[in-house]
Every structure is written in structure tokens, then in C-alpha cells.
Amino acid sequence: MAQDKPEQLVSPSKGISSAINPTSEAADVLSVTMRKELAGFTLDMTFTVPCGLTVLFGPSGAGKSLTLQSIAGLFPLQEARIELGGTVWHDSERGLYLPPQRRHTGYVPQNYALFPHLTVEQNIAFGLKVHGRQGGKRRNQRVSELLELMQLRNLEQRRPAQLSGGQQQRVALARALARDPALLLLDEPFSSLDAAVRETLREEMRALHERVHVPIVLVTHDAVEARMLADTLVVIEQGRVLQVGTPDEIFRSPITRMVADLIGMSPSWTGAMRGPISRTSSGRQIITLQTADLSLCADISATMPVETGQTLEFSIRTDEIYIFSDNSDKKSIESINPQIQSMTLVPGVVLRDRSMGTFHNITVQLETGQTLDIPLMAREMHNLLVGIGSPVVVVIPASAVQVFEREKGSRKLDATDTPTLPIQTSQQTPNVTASHRFNPQRG
């Protein structure tokens, strides 16, 4: 859809208008820097993301909704620079400020804020009418287009109380889209819906974004939702940004323990680094982590500072673990992806097998006493020919071990810290394991 040209910026301190022209470097970017001191809370956010579908993800009270309101111009800030597509909306240093009605955003709050006395058709048309953007004939045509786009045909004369939660959300989105916004802001759009409706509307949201080509910033505290919807994920906690990246980058490689906890990669381990550091062909570091009498290889970035004896926090991505029956020969185990340069092998026994339709979640007790839950496709489970009580060999690639960077303000761990040996009993799929060197010939 065509977007209106952003209006000139208002400088309240000088009473003049200033035009900021987009630059080619910033034409497809949303850049946000803001700071606001509140009672017992500081909002201190900085992130730059491509103009796709951006998800602000974090727990309740992290500052996600305040960030969304600040982008829309609905929340006063002490310090800020907000820029979309090269056009500055707010720059406190220069005294530039574009008020909410001139930012051309479509804002959908958590409760949708539909007018209860207006029909579906009237709610959608309200934005166009208020802003005087289109005449009656064009307005009716635009409303008709949005009714079709949002699958609201035959509901035009209903009032919000006569609609389901999913239908109310579609009306709110249609109203937000009515004036061709430069940016669509959605605050927890699925939080009040039941699970089945949520799943359907998540899929519709992706499809809608592909059709309308409007940048979206969406707030959620649901990790599944964040991973499913986001082009770019911004992880937020306690009013600050912890990590920015694609969903795959963040869910596969959270840079700190706090991020790992938020995305469900928990609990974490601590282990002391032992022995020399080796390098992969791509320059990454391969280190050995020792926790009590267990050791395993870990693949870390080339720039992460580590030293012998240093205690590090880490987790394991169990979906990257391999399992073999105990009678597998060395050749079978060595047939694992040849790109895996380092791995640790651990003997264990299957304690539980929970079938979940197309996949299984099996619990393996390692020789050293720790347990871990490992997800397997039903076909993999069938081919293994193992069941409860069966001995197995667990293979942990070094690349499956996620070592966390030390968080700012946290105490530096050292070799005197007591290693933590978690016993996994949750029915959820954890990302922890324990291991030691194992000779395949043993079986």
C-alpha cells in the first residue's frame, strides 16, 4: 500500500519546523534510543532493526509496552532519538519532536479499544474520518477493501460485543491499517485469546504482513509466538535490551544466561575450563569444560575471552544431541556429520519414553547419575530399537554446548566456585546435559 510522506518535524523548544530527509543507509531501518527514569524502574533502550516484523520479547514488566507507546509518541521521554526509514520522529538533543498524530503509526492496544456503540464498519472508518484523510466515496471504498482483507465480510453491522475475540482483533487491525500507516504497533495482540484462536491468528499475522508490506513492531511475552512471528527479535528485561537478532540466532545462541532463561534454555551449568584451547577451521575456539568429574567439549566464538581455570556458565541444546543404541559400533558413531570436529560421548540408560504424536521425549540417565530429556522424531525412535531400560550412547557435539558471556554487573566466576550438577526432572525439553569421555569400543 502507498505510504504518505512523513510530515515535517516540530521543534517545541524553538517553535519552528525542520525537515529531515531519509538517507539511503537508513531507508529500511527503525532506530530507537530512549531513556526515562520512573519510580523503581529505568527505561533505557537502544536497538536498530530492519523494517520487517520486529518482536519485542520479554517477561511482564520488562518495559515492552512502554517502548511501544514511546515509539508511537504516547509516552513522554527524557532522552530519545527515534527514527524510521531515515526520518527522525524524536531527537531530544536537537529539540525535534513529531507528535503522535503526525507519526502515521497504526497502534493497537492490548484491549483493542474498539468503540462499543459503533459497528464494525464504523469502527474501521473512524480513523479515516478523524484524520480527514479521504472523502466519503474513497472512505467507503477503503473500508470495503479492509473488510475483505481482514475477512470481516457479513459482519459490517455488528457491534464489538457481538464479535468473538479473534473477530475483534481483526477489526482493530483493520482500523489501524485504514490510514496506510508507516508503522504498525501491536501490544500483546493475542494475549486475551484462547490457544486455538491464538494459533490461527499467528498464522494470519504472518500472512497479513506479507500482503500489506507495512513494518510491524509487536509485543509478546510468549516465546513460541516470538519465534514463530519475528523477522527480528529484541529481547528485553528490566527496561534494557539484552540481545537483538533473528529468532534462530537468539534461540540457538543466547549470549547470556538471562536470555537463555527467558527463552527456556534452562537450567544452566557452571564448569571450569581445563586444558589447552584448539581452533576450528573457521577460527572458532574449542575448549574443555570440567564440572565435578565430568568433562565435555564446547565450541565458542573466536573472540570470547577465556582462560584455563576460569569457571563458565553453559547450557546444552538437546535437539542437537545424537543417540545410538549401546551395541552400535565405532564406525556407526563416527558416521555422524563429518563437519562436527569435536564431540563428547556418554553412556546412559533410557528411564522414560513420553510419546507426543509425531515425536518422543525420552529421559536418559547418564552413567554419572544426571538425567536429561531428549526430543526425537517418532521415526528416529523406531529406528533406534530402544525402550525403557535400554542402554544407549549419547553423543554431544561441541557446537551444541552454549557458553554464556558474563552479564554486565555480575560477579566474575572463578575456579573456586562450586560446580552445579542439575538433576533434570521436568517434563519439558531442557537444554542441559552432563558427559565425560567415552570409548565406543566399550560396548
Secondary structure, 3 states (H helix, E strand, C coil): CCCCCCCCEEECCCCEEECCCCCHHHCCEEEEEEEEEECCEEEEEEEEEECCEEEEECCCCCCHHHHHHHHHCCCCCCEEEEEECCEEEEECCCCEECCHHHCCEEEECCCCCCCCCCCHHHHHHHHHHHHCCCCHHHHHHHHHHHHHHCCCCCCCCCCHHHCCHHHHHHHHHHHHHCCCCCEEEEECCCCCCCHHHHHHHHHHHHHHHHHHCCCEEEEECCHHHHHHHCCEEEEEECCEEEEEECHHHHHHCCCCHHHHHHHCCCCCEEEEEEEEEEECCCCCEEEEEEECCEEEEEEECCCCCCCCCCEEEEEECHHHCEEEECCCCHHHHHCCCCCCCCEEEEEEEEEEEEECCCEEEEEEEECCCCEEEEEEEHHHHHHHCCCCCCEEEEEEEHHHEEECCCCCCCCCCCCCCCCCCCCCCCCCCCCCCCCCCCCHHHC
